[in-house]
């Protein structure tokens, strides 16, 4: 199985340069549930400060890979290193320390419905710091303002729209100023305008704070707007079938499955049966 790398990386040697700045390293990962193997031989790096997207069709293992990258699932084999910590072998104290430096925005936003937005954002701050109440309130207000939710501190999740819930979830993910943010389908279920607003917010945070971002999505508009480097997973191959610039993969990939995905071309039955050839 060969990767289809962005041509600029190959010619200019940027891949070699950026590899020295890897903040996440996944090596020979095999992942699954029980005896069912979902992914095998997964290896890649995420470079500090980049927006990196994991994409692919339904059931290809995108969310499974994300869970392994943040330590929610143990791998069958292989290693995952995040910000210098080997999470597949770390003890509870080391892993808890790592959690202070990563944030996660789940597809459902995962806000606690009985708590206000301010209380939701304050949760990790209270859990991991010893700040006084007034300091926490000030920090929460700053985080909500950063995602354009100033004035909504006392609203419950049920009182705001789906897009606002996503932004509130992002504010909570950013509560401890993490170096890395993970997103699971951040624009799923949103209308096109709201999706574009979330994409622009992600870009703004990445540009202003330099936060490394790992995003699971299959939304093509978001993929082309946000990322210069992606990996594509495939359910039949149970692994990575392409890596590189999404525009280059769309136009020049030698893999039909990859080209059809990026160009929204339905696959014939014949292609489905031999999709990884």
C-alpha positions in Angstrom: 0.0 0.0 0.0 1.6 3.3 -1.1 0.9 6.8 0.2 0.1 9.5 -2.4 2.1 12.4 -0.9 1.8 16.0 -1.8 4.3 16.7 -4.6 5.7 19.8 -2.8 6.6 17.7 0.2 8.6 15.3 -1.9 10.4 18.0 -4.0 11.2 20.5 -1.3 11.9 18.1 1.5 9.3 19.8 3.8 8.2 16.4 5.2 11.6 15.7 6.5 11.9 19.2 8.1 8.5 19.1 9.7 9.0 15.6 11.0 11.5 17.1 13.4 8.7 19.1 14.9 6.2 16.3 15.3 4.0 16.8 18.4 2.0 13.5 17.8 3.5 10.3 16.6 1.5 7.2 15.7 3.6 4.1 15.0 2.4 0.7 13.6 -1.0 1.1 15.4 -3.4 -1.8 15.3 -6.8 -0.9 16.7 -10.1 -2.6 17.2 -12.7 -3.9 19.6 -12.3 -7.3 21.1 -11.2 -9.6 18.3 -12.4 -7.3 15.5 -9.6 -5.4 13.9 -10.7 -2.0 12.6 -7.3 -0.5 11.7 -3.9 -2.0 11.1 -0.3 -0.7 10.4 -1.2 2.9 11.0 1.8 5.2 11.1 1.9 9.0 10.7 3.0 12.2 12.4 1.2 15.5 13.2 3.4 18.6 13.2 3.3 21.3 15.8 1.0 24.1 14.9 -0.7 22.5 11.9 -4.3 21.6 11.1 -4.3 17.9 10.3 -7.4 16.1 9.1 -8.3 12.4 9.3 -10.9 11.6 6.7 -12.6 8.7 4.9 -16.0 7.1 4.3 -18.4 5.9 7.0 -17.2 3.0 9.1 -13.5 3.4 8.1 -12.3 3.9 11.7 -11.8 7.7 11.9 -13.4 8.1 15.4 -11.7 4.8 16.5 -8.3 6.3 15.6 -9.1 9.5 17.4 -10.0 7.7 20.6 -6.7 5.9 20.5 -4.8 9.1 19.9 -6.3 10.7 23.1 -5.9 7.5 25.2 -9.6 6.5 25.5 -8.9 3.1 23.9 -5.8 0.9 24.3 -4.3 -0.4 21.1 -4.0 -4.0 20.1 -0.4 -3.2 19.3 1.7 -0.2 18.3 2.4 3.1 20.0 1.0 6.6 20.3 3.1 9.5 21.6 1.5 12.8 22.3 3.5 15.9 23.3 6.4 13.6 24.3 4.3 11.2 26.3 3.9 7.6 25.3 0.2 7.3 26.2 0.0 3.6 25.4 2.4 2.9 28.3 1.9 5.9 30.6 0.7 5.6 34.2 -2.4 7.4 35.4 -0.4 10.3 36.9 1.5 11.0 33.7 -1.7 10.6 31.6 -3.6 13.0 33.8 -0.8 15.6 33.4 -1.0 15.1 29.6 -4.8 15.8 29.7 -4.1 19.4 30.8 -2.4 20.0 27.5 -5.0 18.6 25.2 -8.6 19.6 24.5 -11.4 17.6 22.8 -14.5 18.8 21.0 -16.8 15.9 20.7 -19.4 15.6 17.9 -22.3 16.0 20.3 -20.4 18.9 22.1 -20.9 16.8 25.3 -22.1 19.8 27.4 -23.7 19.0 30.7 -27.3 19.9 30.2 -28.0 21.0 33.8 -25.1 23.4 33.9 -24.8 26.9 32.3 -22.2 27.5 29.6 -20.0 29.2 32.1 -20.2 26.3 34.5 -19.4 23.9 31.7 -16.3 25.8 30.7 -15.3 26.2 34.3 -15.3 22.4 34.9 -11.7 21.6 33.7 -10.4 24.8 35.3 -11.7 23.8 38.7 -10.5 20.2 38.1 -6.9 21.0 37.2 -6.1 24.3 38.8 -6.4 26.0 42.2 -7.6 29.3 40.9 -10.0 31.4 43.0 -13.7 31.8 41.8 -13.2 35.3 40.5 -10.1 34.3 38.5 -12.1 31.3 37.1 -15.0 33.6 36.1 -12.6 36.0 34.3 -11.0 33.1 32.4 -14.3 31.6 31.5 -15.5 34.9 30.1 -12.4 35.2 28.0 -12.9 31.7 26.5 -16.5 32.3 25.7 -15.7 35.7 24.1 -13.0 34.0 22.0 -15.7 31.8 20.4 -18.1 34.7 20.1 -20.4 33.7 23.0 -19.9 36.8 25.2 -23.1 37.4 27.1 -24.2 33.8 27.0 -22.5 32.8 30.2 -25.7 32.0 32.1 -27.6 30.2 29.3 -28.2 26.4 29.4 -27.3 24.2 26.5 -31.0 23.7 25.7 -31.4 27.5 25.2 -28.8 27.9 22.4 -28.5 26.6 18.8 -26.5 23.7 17.6 -23.7 25.9 16.3 -23.5 27.7 19.6 -23.2 24.4 21.4 -20.3 23.5 19.2 -18.6 26.8 20.1 -19.3 26.4 23.8 -17.8 22.9 23.6 -14.8 24.4 21.9 -14.5 27.1 24.7 -14.5 24.3 27.3 -11.9 22.3 25.2 -9.7 25.4 25.3 -10.2 26.2 29.0 -6.7 25.1 30.0 -4.9 26.7 27.0 -4.0 23.3 25.4 -1.3 23.0 22.8 -3.4 20.4 21.0 -7.1 20.3 20.1 -8.9 17.3 18.8 -12.2 17.6 16.9 -14.7 14.8 16.2 -16.9 15.9 13.2 -17.0 19.6 14.4 -19.5 20.6 11.7 -21.7 17.5 11.6 -25.5 18.3 11.6 -24.9 22.1 11.0 -26.2 24.2 8.1 -23.7 25.4 5.5 -23.4 28.9 6.9 -22.9 27.7 10.5 -20.4 25.1 9.3 -18.4 27.8 7.5 -18.5 29.9 10.7 -17.0 27.0 12.7 -14.3 26.5 10.1 -13.4 30.1 10.3 -13.3 30.0 14.1 -10.9 27.0 13.8 -8.7 28.9 11.4 -8.7 32.0 13.6 -7.6 30.0 16.7 -4.9 28.2 14.9 -3.5 31.4 13.4 -3.7 33.5 16.5 -2.6 30.9 19.1 -0.6 28.4 17.0 -2.7 25.5 18.4 -2.1 22.1 16.8 -5.5 20.7 15.6 -6.4 17.2 14.7 -9.8 17.0 13.0 -11.9 14.0 12.1 -14.3 14.8 9.3 -15.7 13.8 5.9 -17.0 17.3 5.0 -15.2 18.2 1.8 -15.7 21.9 2.0 -14.1 21.9 5.5 -11.3 19.7 4.3 -10.3 22.0 1.5 -10.7 25.1 3.6 -8.8 24.0 6.6 -6.0 21.5 5.8 -2.8 21.3 3.8 -2.2 17.7 4.9 -4.6 14.9 5.5 -4.7 11.1 5.8 -7.5 9.1 4.3 -8.6 5.8 5.9 -10.4 3.1 4.0 -12.7 0.5 5.5 -11.7 -2.3 3.2 -8.0 -1.6 3.5 -8.4 -1.1 7.3 -5.7 1.6 7.1 -4.3 4.6 5.4 -4.7 4.7 1.6 -3.5 8.3 1.0 -1.7 11.1 2.7 -0.9 14.6 1.5 -2.5 17.9 0.3 -6.2 17.3 -0.3 -6.2 19.4 -3.5 -3.3 17.4 -4.9 -5.0 14.1 -3.9 -8.2 15.2 -5.6 -6.5 16.0 -8.9 -3.6 13.6 -9.1 -4.0 10.6 -6.8 -3.4 7.2 -8.5 -6.0 5.6 -6.2 -9.5 5.6 -7.7 -11.2 5.4 -4.3 -9.3 8.6 -3.3 -10.1 10.5 -6.5 -13.8 9.5 -6.3 -14.1 10.6 -2.7 -12.6 14.0 -3.2 -14.6 14.6 -6.4 -17.9 13.2 -5.1 -18.2 10.6 -7.8 -20.3 7.5 -7.0 -18.4 4.3 -7.1 -19.5 1.4 -9.3 -20.1 -2.1 -7.9 -17.0 -3.3 -9.6 -14.9 -0.5 -8.0 -16.3 -1.2 -4.6 -15.3 -4.9 -4.8 -11.7 -3.9 -5.8 -11.5 -0.5 -4.3 -8.0 -0.7 -2.8 -6.3 -2.1 -6.0 
